[in-house]
Amino acid sequence: MEKTTCQQINTKPMAFKNLSFARCIYFSNEQYNKNKIHIPSQSLYIEKTAFLTNIESVINTTIDEIYIRLNRYNTNPNVPILIPAPIFVLMGRKLEHDKNILEGEYFEHKPWENTKIGNTEVKPIPYQNLNKEMKQKRHNLAIVDYINGYLNSGLESKKDKNNYDISLINSYKFKGNFKIGIYVPFLTKRYKYVSNFKDILNSGAFFYTLIKSATFLNIKKMTNVNINELKTRLKKGGLSDTNINIIIELILRSERNKYPLFDDLMNLCYDGGCVSEIGEDIEKLVPQYTEDENKNNELTDNFAPFIPNKCLSKTNGYLCNVRYSKNENKSVDDFLKTFAMDDIRTNLSKYTELYDKIRRNENVNDNYKEIDKYKSPIDLIISIVNRYIKDGYSNNLNDGERNGIRLNHYSKEYTENILKELSLLQKLYPGIPEMVMSLYRYKSENNINKIIIMPWGERLLSFSNILNMSETLKVSKSIYSFNNKYALTINEQGLIYVYENEHPSKQVKYYINQNPFKEKVLGLILELVGLQIEIIDKNNNNNYREIEGIPSLLNNNCKDCSTPYSLIIDDEGYIQIYGNSFYKSTNEKLNDFISNKIKEQDLRRNISNTKELTGMGEAGTGTGMGGAGMGGVKIGSDKYTYCSSTSSYLGCYDK
């Protein structure tokens, strides 16, 4: 689980028999640990811990537990309640605390007769528990006990505990555990079905965002090149498009090598991800981004070496370019334990002596001047640690020793590039990706006795798939079928039609309204009385117009149907109405109306094609959105022919 060498990039994620990989997910510490945005507010989320070898069985057992819970109060056991698909699994290896360099270390507390810090009395280690070396020294306190005492003394600041936990004092490693989150988007936390499309959208929005949006640090391979600006400059130089494209590709290839984090995170994701209960010390780790390249270089030099100790320290880039850049490199904790500990002990003794003098209102001489600037013993220890890291690493592999310290080594190029990229990420995104996880879909087909596929399949719905009751589909906007093959729209003249979304010319399948309006059209609205066109009337008021010929009642008033109603476009392009709890409640008259409209459109298309072939006039929207789209339209006297507003065909007139 824990890499101990520099390894090659993985090309495939971990595979499981019951899971299908979806994508890698990245969170900042703020998002994951503080705001917990990976936990949905609406739908069912169950968290588990498992070893790699039993991940599949833990997930299967959890599915069984959900099924049992769903059917606990089912009064009809012959018709079991099934778990609605899809089911998602988000997982990552747990990065757990391994060592603290202060463990097992002691210092001489001065004065010995008073080891009280604020409200806390720090008890010395019993004599019998001291090792031989410590028994030869008097008045020693365990450093960890002293720090814990300080953190409960009432003297500590709000930042002290966090600074202590995130600092290089602590080291972390993978110990075999995976953190697993199991999501059922269309079940509530009370194990009830999410009951209508409106709530489905609210619940699904989280998962849609999780998979699609940059909100969750959906970072891509980065480059700092402005492509359009570069093309303009190259064109001014008289280069051909072919040569321009070659030059841009070469520049981008070079630029991408400067931004290694994307590949690092993908590799870490494929390795099993990384989740920590605490984030990196970003403030000390990463400089603020600046547009000034010279300033950037100066900042990265000041912040080098790049030494994270949480998930960023588990990336292949760090392992190859810092941790194992030279085989003789000591681990960070071993390095600090070996070289920094004497300074920590000595300075802690001075710190406690200074604290006692201040408590007694005694004069403080220059011997304590350096110590006096630290607000807490934690600040003091961290400053010593940071100094040894800064002085104890070299980017020159020929440097062997400095001031009696055998140096660790790191890659200057990698450090500069990764610090610049992280600083840029911090500016562009809501944080730096510190948690790396893999998102999988549970294979419902393997458990069909306990899982049901919803009317829309296992797709994630968005607001572009549904028109809810009392909502307006605004002019020039569309709602799409779940399979994305069809879409319903209304144009600025009030023409309403369903078109073939994947057709090159967006061919119209049928019209719902073929009579243009003279008033300003705002959109299409779904109400209990049916579909209506929202307009601005001559008195400048919002008003509504009926659609000629369409049934006034879209739903069939079935016994179990109730509001809120929702409109969808099914995978065949038909308008369908659903009531609460997903009862399909489309009025058969609406289906008949649409069937007739499809036949009309087929006839209209044939007439238009005939006229085009015989030279009688130009074909209109029978073959696409063209004239019936967002521009002007003329409608033939037979109401079956549409032409563009510039048509000279005498059979068309302005409506």
Buried (B, 14 or more C-beta within 10 A) or exposed (E): EEBEEBEEEBEEBBEBEBBBBBBBBBBBBBBBBEEEBBEBEBBBBBEBEBEBEEBBEBBBEBBEEBBEBBBEEEEEEEEEBBBBBBBBBBBBBBBBBBBBBBEEBBBBBBEEEBBEBBEBEBEBBEEEEBEEEBEEEEBBBBBBBBBBBBBBBEBBEEEBBBBBBBBBBBBBEBBEBBBBBBBBBBBBEEBEBBBBBBBBBBBBBBBBBBBEEEEBBBBEEBBEBEEEEBBEEBEEEEBEEEEBEEBBEEBBEEBBEBBBBBBBBBBBBBBBBBBBBBBBBBEBBBBEBEEEEEEBEEBBBEBBBBBBBBBBBBBBBBBBBBBBBBEEBBEBBBBBBBBBBEBBBEBBBBBBBBBBBEEEEEEEEEEBEEBBEBEBBBBBBBBBBBEBBEBBBBBEEEEEEEEEBBBBBBBBEBBBBBBBBBBBBBEEBBBBBBBBBBBBBBBBEEBEEBBBBBEBEBBBBBBBBBBBBEBBBBBEBBBBBBBBBBBBBBBBBBBBBBBBBEBEEBBBBBBBBBBBBEBBBBBBBBEEEBBBBBBEEEEEEEBEBEBEEBBEEBBBEEEEBBEBBBBBBBBEBBBBBBBBEBBBBBBEBBBEBBEEBBEBBEEBBEBBEEBBEEEBBBBBBBBBBBBBBBBBBBBBEEEBBBBBEEBEBEBBEEB
